[in-house]
């Protein structure tokens, strides 16, 4: 089999819907223009995220099999890297030789890569190659990884944006009633809001804990919006709520900060969503910077690299809970004994009621078969390949020239 062509489609952040307009602290919250803590600046994130949210990469072969991979973010740079660099390397090559092709793509992009857009582009191509392998074998990719370790995948409800405390309480109770044993909320403030913001962050956690009781796990996402000094004070406030983890408290390059926060608090620390390749995650593990590792297969280097990251994490006795719950992640989790759960984004009932009959995109509209959780778990995918079929109508609608 030989690779004959690669097609790339940039997808607008509009495909992520209003999900990206809910209030939360972010890495950009220190700048007033990009702060949505009060909910009065719903376009705050769109202003800095760029026009492109995902990039769909389709690798064609002379056997008539086309693999689909998706790279995340990079505001369109993925398209340029695939077109100008990666396509020259892999067209004419055998798609089965994934390790060889990965190494070649990585080395060719080192002068301008190693992290960020270049690795996200490699991720998309690598996922497409795995998709080809599964389609050729007429098997789900997790069968190629050794087979499933269970019949279904536990997942946590990931939403709980603090639009107001009544909705937050209602949403948390809804997820508990639907069988989710763990749920993740979003913090609203970082250092720029001072002690008042700390109190409001704690109130968010208290609201959820009071709503669901002590038997439900609660995590919280700071989305890189804190610093070490603020994080220490905030974590001390949060210890009483028995949290499962606090996610990305500082920027990903501050590994010393991660380690310092982990050492200073009993609240588990997670990170890795914005880290790249085995080398980046190796540093997090060896420096004992995280309790939970959260790589994203669409960013970290694809499935070929995620398997290496998972092996390292297992050797360090650190569980892997990937960022986002796309189908490629589900195939990985299905075949791993070190990945206990998937992230899942339910649509809150209060949001559906607010929309009424109005059509509205919520998240990940480009996928034809997004995962669907029942009673807190997701069935393992049963389609061939990576189950990453795209919704062609949506892809055309959200495509960016």
C-alpha positions as CSV (number, residue, x, y, z in Angstrom):
1,X,0.0,0.0,0.0
2,X,1.2,3.5,-0.8
3,X,0.2,7.0,0.3
4,X,-1.0,8.9,-2.7
5,X,-2.3,12.3,-1.4
6,X,-3.2,14.3,1.7
7,X,-6.1,16.7,2.0
8,X,-6.4,19.3,4.7
9,X,-9.5,21.2,5.9
10,X,-9.4,24.0,8.4
11,X,-12.4,24.2,10.7
12,X,-13.7,27.3,12.4
13,X,-13.9,27.7,16.2
14,X,-17.6,28.2,15.5
15,X,-17.9,24.4,15.4
16,X,-17.2,24.4,19.2
17,X,-20.3,26.4,19.7
18,X,-21.2,28.4,22.8
19,X,-19.2,26.1,25.0
20,X,-16.3,28.5,24.5
21,X,-18.3,31.5,25.6
22,X,-19.1,30.4,29.2
23,X,-17.2,32.1,32.0
24,X,-14.0,30.6,33.4
25,X,-10.5,31.6,34.3
26,X,-8.0,31.1,31.5
27,X,-4.3,31.8,30.7
28,X,-5.4,35.1,29.2
29,X,-7.6,36.3,32.2
30,X,-4.9,38.6,33.4
31,X,-5.7,40.9,30.5
32,X,-9.0,42.8,30.9
33,X,-9.9,42.5,27.2
34,X,-9.9,38.7,27.4
35,X,-11.4,38.2,30.9
36,X,-14.9,36.8,31.1
37,X,-15.1,36.3,34.9
38,X,-18.3,38.4,35.1
39,X,-19.9,36.7,32.1
40,X,-20.2,40.1,30.4
41,X,-17.6,39.4,27.7
42,X,-18.8,36.2,26.1
43,X,-16.5,36.6,23.1
44,X,-13.4,36.9,25.3
45,X,-12.0,33.5,24.4
46,X,-12.8,33.8,20.7
47,X,-10.8,37.0,20.5
48,X,-7.5,35.1,21.2
49,X,-8.2,31.6,20.1
50,X,-8.0,32.3,16.4
51,X,-10.4,31.6,13.6
52,X,-9.4,27.9,13.3
53,X,-10.3,25.4,16.0
54,X,-9.5,22.0,14.4
55,X,-7.8,20.8,11.3
56,X,-9.0,17.7,9.5
57,X,-6.3,15.8,7.7
58,X,-7.3,13.0,5.3
59,X,-4.5,10.6,4.0
60,X,-5.4,8.8,0.8
61,X,-3.9,5.5,-0.4
62,X,-3.7,3.5,-3.6
63,X,-5.8,0.8,-2.0
64,X,-8.8,3.2,-1.8
65,X,-8.6,3.5,1.9
66,X,-8.6,7.0,3.4
67,X,-7.5,7.7,7.0
68,X,-8.9,10.6,9.0
69,X,-7.0,12.5,11.6
70,X,-7.6,15.7,13.5
71,X,-5.1,18.3,14.8
72,X,-6.3,20.7,17.5
73,X,-5.9,24.4,17.4
74,X,-2.7,26.1,16.0
75,X,-5.0,28.6,14.2
76,X,-4.4,27.1,10.7
77,X,-0.6,26.6,11.0
78,X,-1.2,22.8,10.8
79,X,-2.4,23.2,7.2
80,X,0.8,25.0,6.2
81,X,3.0,22.4,7.9
82,X,1.2,19.4,6.4
83,X,1.2,21.0,2.9
84,X,4.7,22.3,2.9
85,X,6.6,19.8,4.9
86,X,4.8,16.6,6.0
87,X,3.2,15.8,2.6
88,X,6.6,15.8,0.9
89,X,7.8,13.2,3.4
90,X,5.0,10.7,3.4
91,X,3.4,10.8,0.0
92,X,4.7,7.7,-1.8
93,X,5.5,5.9,1.5
94,X,3.9,2.8,3.1
95,X,1.3,3.9,5.6
96,X,2.0,0.8,7.7
97,X,5.4,2.2,8.7
98,X,4.1,4.5,11.4
99,X,7.2,4.5,13.6
100,X,9.5,5.3,10.6
101,X,7.2,8.0,9.3
102,X,6.7,9.6,12.8
103,X,10.4,9.8,13.3
104,X,10.9,11.3,9.9
105,X,8.2,13.9,10.4
106,X,9.5,14.8,13.9
107,X,13.1,15.2,12.8
108,X,12.1,17.3,9.7
109,X,10.2,19.8,11.8
110,X,12.7,20.2,14.6
111,X,14.1,23.5,13.3
112,X,10.6,25.1,13.8
113,X,8.8,22.5,15.9
114,X,9.5,20.1,18.8
115,X,6.3,21.5,20.4
116,X,3.1,23.3,19.3
117,X,1.8,23.4,15.8
118,X,4.4,21.1,14.2
119,X,3.6,18.3,16.7
120,X,-0.1,18.9,16.3
121,X,0.3,18.5,12.5
122,X,2.2,15.3,13.1
123,X,-0.6,14.1,15.5
124,X,-3.2,14.5,12.8
125,X,-1.2,12.6,10.2
126,X,-0.3,9.9,12.6
127,X,-4.0,9.4,13.6
128,X,-4.9,9.1,9.9
129,X,-2.3,6.4,9.5
130,X,-3.8,4.4,12.5
131,X,-7.2,4.9,11.0
132,X,-6.0,3.4,7.7
133,X,-4.5,0.4,9.6
134,X,-7.8,-0.3,11.3
135,X,-9.9,0.1,8.2
136,X,-7.6,-2.2,6.3
137,X,-7.8,-4.9,9.0
138,X,-11.6,-4.2,9.3
139,X,-11.1,-3.9,13.0
140,X,-11.4,-1.1,15.6
141,X,-7.9,0.3,16.4
142,X,-8.1,-0.9,20.0
143,X,-8.0,-4.4,18.6
144,X,-4.6,-3.6,17.0
145,X,-3.4,-2.3,20.4
146,X,-4.0,-5.6,22.2
147,X,-7.8,-5.6,22.6
148,X,-10.1,-4.0,25.1
149,X,-9.5,-4.3,28.8
150,X,-13.2,-3.8,29.6
151,X,-16.6,-3.6,27.8
152,X,-17.2,0.1,28.6
153,X,-15.3,3.2,29.5
154,X,-15.9,5.1,32.7
155,X,-16.1,8.9,32.1
156,X,-16.4,12.1,34.1
157,X,-18.8,14.9,33.3
158,X,-16.8,17.9,32.2
159,X,-18.6,21.2,32.2
160,X,-19.9,23.0,35.3
161,X,-19.1,26.5,34.2
162,X,-20.0,29.0,36.9
163,X,-22.7,30.9,35.0
164,X,-24.5,31.3,38.3
165,X,-24.7,29.2,41.5
166,X,-28.3,28.0,41.0
167,X,-27.4,26.6,37.5
168,X,-24.2,25.2,38.9
169,X,-26.1,23.3,41.7
170,X,-28.7,22.1,39.3
171,X,-26.2,20.9,36.7
172,X,-24.1,19.1,39.3
173,X,-27.2,17.3,40.7
174,X,-28.2,16.4,37.1
175,X,-24.8,14.7,36.4
176,X,-25.0,12.8,39.7
177,X,-28.5,11.5,38.8
178,X,-27.2,10.5,35.4
179,X,-24.7,8.2,37.0
180,X,-21.5,10.2,36.8
181,X,-19.2,9.3,39.7
182,X,-16.8,12.2,38.9
183,X,-17.4,15.7,37.5
184,X,-15.2,18.7,36.7
185,X,-15.9,22.3,37.3
186,X,-14.3,25.5,36.1
187,X,-12.7,28.1,38.3
188,X,-13.7,31.7,37.7
189,X,-10.7,33.7,38.9
190,X,-7.0,34.0,39.0
191,X,-4.6,36.3,40.8
192,X,-6.0,39.4,39.2
193,X,-9.2,39.1,41.3
194,X,-7.4,38.9,44.6
195,X,-8.9,37.6,47.8
196,X,-12.4,38.2,46.6
197,X,-11.8,36.0,43.6
198,X,-10.3,33.3,45.9
199,X,-13.5,33.3,48.0
200,X,-15.7,33.1,44.8
201,X,-13.6,30.2,43.6
202,X,-14.1,28.4,46.8
203,X,-17.8,29.1,46.7
204,X,-18.0,27.3,43.3
205,X,-16.4,24.2,44.7
206,X,-18.6,24.4,47.9
207,X,-21.7,24.7,45.8
208,X,-20.9,21.6,43.8
209,X,-19.8,19.6,46.9
210,X,-23.0,20.5,48.7
211,X,-25.1,19.6,45.7
212,X,-23.7,16.1,45.2
213,X,-22.5,15.1,48.7
214,X,-19.3,13.3,49.6
215,X,-19.5,10.2,47.4
216,X,-19.0,12.1,44.1
217,X,-15.5,13.0,42.9
218,X,-15.0,16.7,42.1
219,X,-12.2,18.1,40.0
220,X,-11.5,21.7,39.0
221,X,-9.9,23.3,36.0
222,X,-7.8,26.4,36.3
223,X,-6.8,26.4,32.7
224,X,-3.3,27.8,33.3
225,X,-4.8,30.9,34.9
226,X,-3.0,30.8,38.3
227,X,0.6,31.3,39.4
228,X,2.4,29.4,42.2
229,X,1.8,31.9,45.0
230,X,-1.9,32.2,44.2
231,X,-2.1,28.5,43.7
232,X,-0.7,27.7,47.1
233,X,-3.3,29.9,48.8
234,X,-6.1,28.6,46.7
235,X,-5.2,24.9,47.2
236,X,-5.1,25.4,50.9
237,X,-8.7,26.7,50.8
238,X,-9.7,23.7,48.7
239,X,-8.2,20.9,50.8
240,X,-11.4,20.6,52.9
241,X,-13.5,19.6,49.8
242,X,-11.6,16.4,49.1
243,X,-11.1,17.1,45.4
244,X,-9.9,14.5,42.8
245,X,-7.6,17.0,41.2
246,X,-6.9,20.6,40.2
247,X,-6.0,20.8,36.6
248,X,-3.4,23.0,34.9
249,X,-2.9,25.5,37.8
250,X,0.0,27.2,36.1
251,X,1.4,27.6,32.6
252,X,2.8,24.3,31.2
253,X,6.4,25.5,31.0
254,X,6.5,26.2,34.8
255,X,7.3,22.6,35.7
256,X,9.0,23.8,38.9
257,X,5.7,25.5,39.8
258,X,3.8,22.3,39.2
259,X,6.1,20.3,41.4
260,X,6.1,23.0,44.1
261,X,2.3,23.1,44.2
262,X,2.1,19.3,44.3
263,X,4.5,19.2,47.2
264,X,2.7,22.0,49.1
265,X,-0.8,20.6,49.0
266,X,-2.8,17.4,49.5
267,X,-5.0,18.2,46.5
268,X,-3.8,16.1,43.5
269,X,-2.4,18.1,40.6
270,X,-3.0,17.2,37.0
271,X,-1.5,18.5,33.7
272,X,-0.2,17.6,30.3
273,X,-3.0,18.8,28.0
274,X,-0.6,21.4,26.6
275,X,2.5,19.3,26.7
276,X,4.0,17.6,23.6
277,X,5.8,14.3,22.8
278,X,7.3,11.7,25.1
279,X,10.1,14.1,26.1
280,X,7.8,16.8,27.4
281,X,5.7,14.3,29.4
282,X,8.9,12.5,30.6
283,X,10.0,15.7,32.4
284,X,6.6,16.0,34.1
285,X,6.9,12.5,35.3
286,X,10.6,12.5,36.4
287,X,10.2,15.8,38.2
288,X,7.1,14.4,40.1
289,X,5.2,17.4,38.9
290,X,1.7,15.8,38.5
291,X,-0.4,13.1,40.1
292,X,-2.4,12.6,36.9
293,X,-1.2,13.0,33.4
294,X,-3.5,14.4,30.7
295,X,-2.0,14.2,27.2
296,X,-4.2,15.0,24.2
297,X,-3.7,12.6,21.3
298,X,-4.5,15.4,18.8
299,X,-1.6,17.5,20.2
300,X,1.0,15.3,21.8
301,X,2.1,13.5,18.7
302,X,-0.8,11.2,17.8
303,X,-1.5,7.6,19.0
304,X,2.1,6.4,18.2
305,X,3.4,8.9,20.7
306,X,0.6,8.6,23.2
307,X,1.4,4.9,23.6
308,X,4.9,5.7,24.6
309,X,3.7,8.4,27.1
310,X,1.3,5.9,28.6
311,X,4.0,3.3,29.1
312,X,6.2,5.9,30.9
313,X,3.4,7.1,33.1
314,X,2.6,3.5,34.0
315,X,6.2,2.9,35.0
316,X,5.9,6.0,37.3
317,X,2.6,4.8,38.7
318,X,0.8,7.9,37.3
319,X,-2.6,7.3,35.7
320,X,-3.4,8.8,32.3
321,X,-6.7,10.6,31.9
322,X,-6.6,12.2,28.4
323,X,-7.8,15.6,27.6
324,X,-11.1,15.5,25.7
325,X,-13.2,12.4,25.0
326,X,-12.9,12.1,21.2
327,X,-13.1,8.6,19.6
328,X,-9.3,8.3,19.1
329,X,-9.0,8.7,22.9
330,X,-11.6,6.1,23.5
331,X,-9.7,3.6,21.4
332,X,-6.6,4.3,23.5
333,X,-8.4,4.1,26.8
334,X,-10.1,0.9,25.8
335,X,-6.8,-0.9,25.4
336,X,-4.9,0.6,28.3
337,X,-4.8,-0.6,31.9
338,X,-3.4,2.8,33.0
339,X,-6.2,5.0,31.7
340,X,-9.1,4.8,34.2
341,X,-11.6,7.2,32.6
342,X,-12.4,9.5,29.7
343,X,-13.5,13.1,29.7
344,X,-17.0,13.7,28.5
345,X,-18.9,16.9,27.7
346,X,-22.6,16.5,28.4
347,X,-25.0,19.3,27.4
348,X,-26.5,20.8,30.5
349,X,-30.3,20.6,30.7
350,X,-30.4,24.3,31.7
351,X,-28.6,25.1,28.5
352,X,-31.0,23.1,26.4
353,X,-34.0,24.7,28.1
354,X,-32.5,28.1,27.4
355,X,-32.1,27.4,23.7
356,X,-35.6,26.0,23.4
357,X,-36.3,25.2,19.7
358,X,-33.4,27.3,18.5
359,X,-30.7,25.4,16.7
360,X,-27.4,25.8,18.3
361,X,-24.0,24.2,18.1
362,X,-22.6,23.1,21.4
363,X,-19.3,21.3,20.8
364,X,-17.4,19.2,18.3
365,X,-20.1,19.5,15.5
366,X,-17.7,18.1,12.8
367,X,-17.9,14.5,14.1
368,X,-20.5,12.2,12.6
369,X,-20.6,9.9,15.6
370,X,-19.6,11.6,18.8
371,X,-19.5,9.5,22.0
372,X,-22.7,9.2,24.0
373,X,-22.5,8.4,27.7
374,X,-25.1,6.5,29.6
375,X,-25.0,5.9,33.4
376,X,-21.6,7.4,33.6
377,X,-19.9,5.3,31.0
378,X,-19.4,5.1,27.2
379,X,-19.5,1.8,25.2
380,X,-16.2,1.1,23.5
381,X,-16.4,2.1,19.8
382,X,-17.4,-0.7,17.5
383,X,-16.6,0.8,14.1
384,X,-13.4,0.0,12.1
385,X,-10.4,2.3,12.3
386,X,-10.5,5.1,14.9
387,X,-14.3,5.8,14.5
388,X,-13.4,9.4,13.4
389,X,-15.9,9.8,10.6
390,X,-16.7,13.4,10.0
391,X,-20.0,15.0,9.4
392,X,-19.5,16.2,5.8
393,X,-22.2,18.8,5.9
394,X,-20.9,20.3,9.1
395,X,-17.3,20.1,7.8
396,X,-18.3,22.1,4.7
397,X,-20.3,24.6,6.8
398,X,-17.5,25.3,9.2
399,X,-14.6,25.1,6.8
400,X,-12.3,28.1,6.8
401,X,-10.7,29.2,3.5
